[in-house]
Amino acid sequence: MNPLLAQDVSVSVMEVLAPYVGVLIVGFLVALIATPIMRRLAIKNGVVDWPDLKRKNHAVPVAYLGGVAIFVGWLAAVTSAIVLNTKGFGGDVGPFHGRVAFPLSIILGAAVITLTGMFDDVYGIRARVKIGGQLFAAAALASQNVGVQLTRNALNVLHIPWEDLNAYSVPMMSSPLGDAIVYTIGTILIAAFVIGACNSVNLIDGLDGLASGVVAIATAGFLAVTLIVAARAADPAIEAPPELMNPVRIVMCLAIIGAILGFLPYNFNPASIFMGDAGSLLLGYLAAATILLFSDTGGFALKLVTALLIIFAVPITDTSLAIVRRKMRGYPITAPDNQHIHHLLRRSGLSVKKSVMVMYAAGLVFAVLGVSMVAMEWSWRYILVVFFLLYGTIMAISFKYGAYQLALERRQREDAEAEERLGSNNAPIDQPDPSAQAAGDHADDSAAGLESPAQTNASSRYNVEHPN
């Protein structure tokens, strides 16, 4: 058991949290006010999500741009913590005092991610452009070493003598070879975190209030871990690395939760606004950045990051299922489908609200699991075992389920082809040519001025009025 985390907590969690409660309130109020404003702007300019009765089953067009409101609420909350002294929020309470040195790279990355998603919501952009925005945000984090330390800590735990390489220098660079290798690996790791988290939240954004609620629950788990570790590290009887008491993580979590809570009343079923890609990519990025903020906690980094990945298991699980499912079908992993967990819950007969509540419950279970492992002083090796068992089980189930679905689709396709052949063999001699009949029907539709749903959506995109 680690001597730091084994000590009795002489500073309560509430004493640690109290100076920053105002961050939560600011994020909530600003997002609560900004969301209906963005809804009106979206409707006025025709930025709406059209139902397609396949993957999108809402009855009427729903406004986008809710993600912009989340960003505004989050930014206002973070700015309030940077500009105002913590005494203005809760008095001279707890172990943290003074201003919050919030990394500007996180703000820059969040702005770029939000703009990228907003352009996709309004105009539609290619997947590679969205990935480019995510890579830019990841590079911004790496520029301030947000997350790079995780690689250094991992190499030290694995007893890899990377520091010995610092005796050599990189040609045309002033950086030692060992540091350059650590920075390069760390940058790649940051990019993987950002791209994975952004797209995992984007994939679960399929029901009213689902993605925003799941991320809020996961972030509450992040906050609980932060408060537990900080309260123990604040014990004056022990020597703790100052990084464990970094208030940036508290501000980050409270700002995210506040902004989501301000948006969620408008997004819960029946939703009057969707957050769109601007919101789902933003929340994924903020979740990744929060996890990476724990990489500067020295010898505790790997333990805490692993626990946080367990807390974030719902989006990771759905993404794992989607990747395996699509690769087994021979589809690109970016190809959309209606086989996500929330789709399966809906097809099982659950309502939208009940399906969302099931996903919330799953998120809460994983959050409690991750927080409990930190609170009960589990060592990293045991948390790592749980991590691999959890995701190993998920991948095994996803593979078995994917194989079952693939076999079922193949059997249904063969049955349909058999019925078609049987029908053609029993057709009467004077049956009209199906292709000619189809052509006639198409001509009649054109003469009547009828359009396909896709054509109707495209032609009326900028002339829709939301019924609400």
Long-range contacts (C-beta under 8 A, 24 or more apart in sequence): 1-377, 1-379, 2-300, 2-377, 2-379, 3-238, 4-232, 4-233, 4-238, 4-240, 4-244, 4-300, 5-229, 5-232, 5-300, 5-377, 6-377, 7-232, 7-235, 7-237, 7-238, 8-235, 9-231, 9-232, 9-235, 10-234, 10-235, 10-236, 10-237, 11-94, 11-95, 11-231, 11-234, 11-235, 12-231, 13-227, 13-228, 13-231, 15-93, 15-94, 15-95, 15-231, 16-94, 16-95, 16-96, 16-227, 16-230, 16-231, 16-234, 16-250, 17-94, 17-227, 17-250, 18-90, 18-91, 18-93, 18-94, 19-86, 19-87, 19-89, 19-90, 19-91, 19-93, 19-94, 19-96, 19-97, 19-247, 20-81, 20-86, 20-89, 20-90, 20-96, 20-247, 20-250, 20-251, 20-254, 21-89, 21-90, 21-254, 22-80, 22-81, 22-84, 22-88, 22-89, 22-90, 23-77, 23-78, 23-80, 23-81, 23-89, 23-250, 23-251, 23-254, 23-255, 23-258, 24-77, 24-254, 24-255, 24-257, 24-258, 25-258, 26-76, 26-77, 26-80, 26-258, 27-73, 27-74, 27-76, 27-77, 27-254, 27-255, 27-256, 27-257, 27-258, 27-259, 27-261, 27-262, 28-73, 28-258, 28-259, 28-261, 28-262, 29-262, 30-72, 30-73, 30-76, 30-77, 30-259, 30-262, 31-69, 31-70, 31-72, 31-73, 31-74, 31-258, 31-259, 31-260, 31-261, 31-262, 31-263, 32-73, 32-262, 32-263, 32-265, 33-262, 34-68, 34-69, 34-72, 34-73, 34-262, 35-66, 35-69, 35-262, 35-263, 35-266, 35-273, 36-266, 36-273, 37-69, 38-63, 38-65, 38-66, 38-68, 38-69, 38-273, 39-63, 39-65, 39-66, 39-266, 39-272, 39-273, 41-65, 42-273, 43-464, 43-465, 43-466, 45-122, 45-462, 46-461, 46-462, 46-463, 46-464, 47-121, 47-122, 48-461, 48-464, 48-466, 49-274, 49-276, 50-457, 50-461, 52-453, 53-453, 54-338, 55-206, 55-336, 55-337, 55-338, 55-343, 57-346, 58-208, 58-270, 58-271, 60-466, 60-467, 61-464, 61-466, 62-271, 62-272, 62-273, 62-274, 62-466, 63-272, 63-273, 63-274, 63-466, 64-121, 64-122, 64-273, 64-274, 64-275, 64-276, 64-278, 65-118, 65-121, 65-273, 65-276, 65-278, 66-263, 66-266, 66-267, 66-273, 66-274, 66-275, 66-276, 66-278, 66-279, 67-114, 67-117, 67-118, 67-121, 67-275, 67-276, 67-277, 67-278, 67-279, 67-280, 67-281, 67-282, 67-283, 68-114, 68-118, 68-278, 68-279, 69-259, 69-262, 69-263, 69-273, 69-275, 70-212, 70-259, 70-260, 70-263, 70-275, 70-279, 70-282, 70-283, 71-110, 71-111, 71-114, 71-259, 71-278, 71-279, 71-282, 72-259, 73-255, 73-258, 73-259, 73-262, 73-263, 74-110, 74-255, 74-256, 74-258, 74-259, 74-282, 74-286, 75-107, 75-110, 77-251, 77-254, 77-255, 77-258, 77-259, 78-102, 78-107, 78-251, 78-252, 78-255, 81-247, 81-251, 81-255, 86-247, 94-234, 95-230, 95-234, 95-245, 96-230, 96-245, 96-247, 96-250, 100-247, 100-248, 100-251, 101-248, 102-248, 102-251, 102-252, 103-141, 103-144, 103-146, 103-248, 104-144, 105-140, 105-141, 105-143, 105-144, 105-146, 106-140, 106-141, 106-146, 106-252, 106-289, 108-137, 108-140, 109-136, 109-137, 109-138, 109-140, 109-141, 109-194, 109-285, 109-289, 110-137, 110-282, 110-285, 110-286, 110-289, 112-136, 112-137, 112-140, 113-137, 113-198, 113-281, 113-282, 113-285, 114-278, 114-281, 114-282, 115-278, 116-277, 116-278, 116-281, 117-276, 117-277, 117-278, 117-279, 117-280, 117-281, 117-282, 118-276, 118-277, 118-278, 120-276, 120-277, 120-278, 121-276, 121-277, 121-278, 127-334, 130-277, 130-281, 131-195, 133-281, 134-191, 134-194, 134-195, 134-198, 134-281, 134-285, 135-191, 135-194, 135-195, 137-194, 137-285, 138-187, 138-190, 138-191, 138-193, 138-194, 138-195, 139-187, 139-191, 141-190, 141-194, 141-289, 141-292, 142-183, 142-186, 142-187, 142-190, 145-186, 145-296, 146-190, 146-289, 146-292, 146-293, 146-295, 147-186, 147-189, 147-190, 147-193, 147-292, 147-293, 147-295, 148-182, 148-183, 148-186, 148-187, 148-190, 148-295, 149-186, 149-295, 149-296, 149-301, 150-186, 150-189, 150-292, 150-295, 150-301, 150-302, 150-305, 151-182, 151-185, 151-186, 151-189, 152-182, 152-186, 153-295, 153-298, 153-299, 153-301, 153-302, 154-302, 155-182, 157-302, 157-380, 190-292, 193-288, 193-291, 193-292, 194-284, 194-285, 194-288, 194-289, 196-288, 196-316, 196-319, 197-284, 197-285, 197-287, 197-288, 197-291, 197-312, 197-315, 198-280, 198-281, 198-284, 198-285, 198-288, 199-284, 199-319, 200-284, 200-315, 200-316, 200-318, 200-319, 201-280, 201-281, 201-283, 201-284, 201-287, 201-315, 202-277, 202-280, 202-281, 202-284, 203-315, 203-318, 203-319, 203-322, 203-340, 204-314, 204-315, 204-318, 204-340, 204-341, 204-342, 204-359, 205-274, 205-275, 205-279, 205-280, 206-340, 206-342, 206-343, 207-269, 207-342, 207-346, 207-352, 207-355, 207-356, 207-359, 208-267, 208-268, 208-269, 208-270, 208-271, 208-352, 208-356, 209-264, 209-267, 209-268, 209-269, 209-271, 209-356, 210-342, 210-355, 210-356, 210-359, 211-275, 211-279, 211-280, 211-283, 211-315, 212-260, 212-263, 212-264, 212-267, 212-275, 212-279, 212-283, 213-260, 213-264, 213-268, 213-356, 213-359, 213-360, 213-363, 214-314, 214-315, 214-359, 214-360, 214-363, 215-256, 215-260, 215-283, 215-284, 215-286, 215-287, 215-315, 216-256, 216-257, 216-260, 216-261, 216-264, 217-360, 217-363, 217-364, 217-367, 218-287, 218-311, 218-312, 218-314, 218-315, 218-363, 218-366, 218-367, 219-253, 219-256, 219-257, 219-260, 219-286, 219-287, 219-290, 220-253, 220-257, 220-367, 221-308, 221-311, 221-366, 221-367, 221-368, 221-370, 221-371, 222-249, 222-253, 222-287, 222-290, 222-291, 222-308, 222-311, 223-250, 223-253, 223-254, 223-257, 224-367, 224-371, 225-294, 225-304, 225-307, 225-308, 225-311, 225-370, 225-371, 225-374, 226-250, 226-253, 228-371, 228-374, 228-375, 229-297, 229-300, 229-304, 229-374, 241-297, 241-298, 243-296, 243-297, 243-298, 244-297, 244-298, 244-300, 246-293, 246-296, 248-293, 249-290, 249-293, 249-294, 252-286, 252-289, 252-290, 252-293, 253-290, 256-283, 256-286, 256-287, 256-290, 268-356, 269-352, 269-353, 269-356, 272-466, 272-468, 284-315, 287-312, 287-315, 302-380, 303-374, 303-378, 303-379, 303-380, 303-383, 304-374, 306-380, 306-383, 306-384, 306-387, 307-370, 307-371, 307-373, 307-374, 307-383, 308-370, 309-387, 310-366, 310-369, 310-370, 310-373, 310-383, 310-386, 310-387, 310-390, 311-366, 311-367, 311-369, 311-370, 311-371, 312-366, 313-363, 313-366, 313-390, 313-391, 313-394, 314-359, 314-362, 314-363, 314-366, 316-391, 316-394, 317-341, 317-394, 318-342, 320-391, 320-394, 320-395, 320-398, 321-394, 321-398, 321-401, 321-402, 324-395, 324-398, 324-399, 324-402, 325-398, 325-401, 325-402, 325-405, 328-399, 328-402, 328-403, 328-406, 329-402, 329-406, 329-409, 339-405
